[in-house]
Amino acid sequence: MLKAVIVALAAALAAAGSNDEGVAFLAENAKKEGVISLPSGLQYKVLRSGDGDAHPKAGTSCSCHYAGTLIDGTTFDSSYDRGSPTSFAPNQVIKGWTEAMQLMVEGDKWEMYIPSDLGYGDRGSPPKIPGGSVLVFTMEIIKINGETVPAVKCDVATKDKCTDREAAYIDKMRSKGGFAKELKRLSGMDVKNLAPELASWLNKRKSILGKMIQAGPEL
């Protein structure tokens, strides 16, 4: 049931800016094994889990390899083809990358499926990316070159490696439900004026909710 709700929410958000082909692609893609749909409409699949223990901050430069294609497989950009990684911070790139990169750790390699409104929107990026295009990216973070946010190692199913506070939050959300709605609410909060401790707990809650969504109904 939860998976169906997430899929429907992601499809609705994607429809806001993606063309018809993109909307259909995302709807079908969300049903595939291993694909995780976030409240924003971003979808991703973990190709390799890194051994890093921290996420980059929004303004932290990261050395990355990536390749981008349209949904028909046409490649429009690739650092792999150029033979060297590229460095950029999450807040310097398209919205889909901004969100995804802050969920990744060093060594992670993901395949991302990005709705138009989290990519280049109705204008596209001529001549290679038409307006309304859904984009598919393979991305890996090779090195985080600056400030980080500690990654949550807590297992939301078993509570292994969870602090008492994290375990209590998992129990609370299990009883309350609405993981996607709460994640969307927290993601919309302005952290600029939050004390460091509160900002850290906010990020941990978002990470835990993301894991609970990923675990799906079996949680």
N, C-alpha and C positions, 0 to 999 in steps of 0.2 A: 504493500500500500504506500509506504513512504517513498519507494523508488518511483512509483507512478506519479506521485505528487511533485517530486523534484523534476521529473521529465516534463510534466505539463507546464510547470513554472518556467523552466529553461526554454521550452519551445515558445511560450508566450512572449518572453523577453526578447528572444532572438527575432521573432516576427516583427518587432518594432522597427528594425532597420534592414534586416537581411532580405535578399531577393527570394522569390518563390523556391528556386532550386536549393538555396542555402537553408531555408526553413525546413524543407523536406529532408535534406541531408542531416541536419542536426537532430530532427525528430527520430530518424532511424538510427543514427549513431549513438544516441543516448541509451538505446536498448542493448547495445553490444556489451559483452562481458569485459569488465575491467574499466569501462568508461565511467568517469565520475562527473556529475553535473552539479555546478554550483548555482546559488541563487541569482547571480548576475547574468547567467546564461552561458558562461564559460564552461567548456567541457575539457577534460584531460584524461590521459591514460599514462600511468607510470611505466616507463620502459626499463628503467634501472633506478634502484634506490641507492643514493649516495650514503657515505658514512659521516657526513658533516653533522655537526651538532647545533647549528644556528642558521637562521634565515637572514638574508640581507635586509637592511632598512631601506625605505623608499629612495633615499638619496645615495645609497652605497653602490659604488661602481663594481660590476662583476665581469669577469672574463667568461665569455660564453661562445659556444658553437651553436649554430642553428641553420635550419633550412625551411623555407616557406613555400607552400604550393597553394594553388586554387583547388577547389574540390574535385576538379577533373584531372588533377595530378600535375598540372603545368607548374614548373618551378619558376618563381619570380625573384628569388634571392637566396643565397646560400654561402655562409662563411666556410662551409666544408669545401665548396668548389673553389673558393679563393685560397684555400690552404692555410688559413690562420684564423684564430678566434677573434672576436670583436668585444670591446669593453663598453659597457653602458650601465646606467643605474635604472632601477625599475620605474622611476618617475620621469625618465627621459624617452620612453617608448610608448607604444600603443597601450590602451587600457587593459586589454587582455593579458599582455605581458606584465604590466604593472601588478596586476592581481596575482598571477601565477608565480612570478619570481619571488614574491614575498612569502610564498608557501613552500618554496624549494630550499634545499640545503646543497652544499658543495657535493658534487658527484651525481646529483639527481639528473636523470634524463627523462623528459616527458614528451608526449605527443599532445599538442593542444589543438582544440577545435574552437575557433574564435568567431562569434557572431559579428556581423558588420558594425553594429554600434559599439563594439569593443575593439574594432580594428580601424578601418579607414572610412567608415560611414558611407553615406550616399554619394559623396564625391569620388571615393576610391583613391587610387594613386596612379594616375595615367603615366605611361600607356599600359603598364603591366597588370594593374589591379582595377577592374571595373567597379563602379559604384554598387553598393549593396552586397559585395562579395563576402562569403564566409571563407575564412582562411584556415589552413592546416599548417602547423609548425611543429617541427622536431627541435627541441632545445635542450641543451645541457649546460649546467653551471660548472665551469671548470675551477674557478677561484673567486671567492668573495674578497674584495680588496678594500675593506673598511669596516665601519660599525655594523654590528649584527644584533639580532634578537634571539635569545636562546630558544632552540627548538624544543617542543614538548615531546618527551619520549614516552609519555603515559600511554598504555594500552587500554583503550576505552572498553574493550570486551572483558578483559581479565583484571584490569586495574593494576597490572604489574608496572612497576616503576612510576606509579602515580603518587603525588603528595596527598596528604589528608584533604587539603583544600580541593585539589583536582578530582579526587575520588568523590567527595561530597557534591561537587558540581555535576559530575556524571550521573549520580543518583537522582539529583534534582531534575536534570533534563530528561532522564528516562521516564520519570513519573509525570513530567509536564508535557513532553512531546514538543512538536513544532520546531525541530532542529533548524530547518531551512529558514523559517520566519525569524528565528532569533539570530541566526548568523547574518541575515540581511540587516537586521536592526543594528547589531554591533558593528557591522562593516560601514554603516552610515554615520557612525559617531565621530565627532571631531576630537582627535587626540592631542591637538596642539597645546591645549591648556591643562592637560591632565598631568598629575605628578608622575614621575617615572615608575613608581610602584603600581599605580593604577593603570598606566598605559601597558605595563608588562602583563598584568592580569587580564586586561582586555584582549591582548594578543593571544594569550594562552587559551582563553575561552573560545576565541575564534578557531584556533587550531584544534581544540577538542571537538567542537561542533563539526568541523570539517571531517574529522575522523569518524564521528558518529554517523554523518551522512554517508560517508564512504562505506561503512560497515553495513548499512542498509537494514532491512527488516530483521535479519538474523541477530542483530544486537539485542 
